[in-house]
Amino acid sequence: MIIAMILMLAVGLLCLEFGFLLWKKQRISLIHDYQTQYVKEEDIPAYTKHIGIALCLMGAGILACGILILVFQSLLGMIPLGIVLPAGIFLLIRAQLRFGSSTED
């Protein structure tokens, strides 16, 4: 249980850090080139904002999961993860389809 809690806290903090760097600092270099090859130059701020917010949301959910596991010593802490992780994945996919697809005219 302790190892799961430590992993949840570490992964949550890492996702929050990457999300912040993408959202606020627009560090698109953190995303693999394959994912960003079709993102237009003018769309980079919006793309990094959407991806960053999704990562921050997932990181907060993972962090909350780790904290709840620590406090309650129960797997009931997995509830935020079950809610936030699918929402974050949906936002990531939506941002990728919106800004990163190759819709050549």
N, C-alpha and C positions, 0 to 999 in steps of 0.2 A: 504494500500500500504506500509506503514511504517513497519507493522508487517511482511509482506512478505519479505521486504528487510532485516530486522534484522535476520529473520530465514535463509534466503539464505546466509548471511554473516557468521552466526554461523555454519551452516552445512558445508559450504565450508571450513572454517578454521579447523573444526573438521576432515573432510575427508583428508585435506592436512596434518594434524598432524599424523593421523593414517597411511597414505600413507608413510610419511617420516619415521616413526618408523618401518614400515614393510620393506621398501626398503633399508634404510641405516643401521638401527640397527638390522635387521633380528629378530624382536620380533614376532615370530610365535605364541606366546601365546595370541596375540590379536585376533587371528582367532579361531573360535569355533573348538573344538576337532573333531566334526563330519566331518568338511571340511578337516582336516589335517590328518585323521587317516591312509590314504594310501600314504601319501607323504614320500618318502624314505629319510633317513638321509642325503644322498649326494645331494638330490634335494632341500633341504630346502633353501639354498641361492638363487637359481634360482626362486623357487616358491615365496618366499617373495619379490624378486625383481619385478616379474611380477605383483603380486597382489598390491604391493606398488605403482608401476607406474600407474596402472589402477586407484587406489584410488586418487592419486595425480592429474591425468588428470580430473577425475570427480570433485574433490574438486576445482580445478582451474576454471572449467566451471561454477560450482555453485557460486563460489565467483565472477566471472566476471558477472554473471547474476544479483547478488545482487547489485554490483556496478553500472551496467548499469541501473537497475531499479531506483537506487538512483539518478543518474545523469540526466536521461531523463524523470523520472516520467512517464514511459510508460511500457507497457508489451512487447515492442520490445526487452527488455533485456532478454527475454526468449529464444531468438534465439541461443545464445551459449549453453544453456542448452539442447536444442533440437539436437544439433550437438554432444556435448561432452558426454552426458549421455549414449546414445546408444553405442558409441565407447568404453566407459569405461566398460559398461556391457559386451560387446563382449569380451574385453580383460580379464575380470574376468572369464567368462565362458571358454574361451580358456585356461587360466592358470589352472583352476580347472580340465578340461578334460585332459590336458597334464600331470600334475604332481600329481593330486589327485584321479585318477581313479584306481579302483582295477583290474588291468590287470594281474592277476596271470597266470603264464605259466603252 
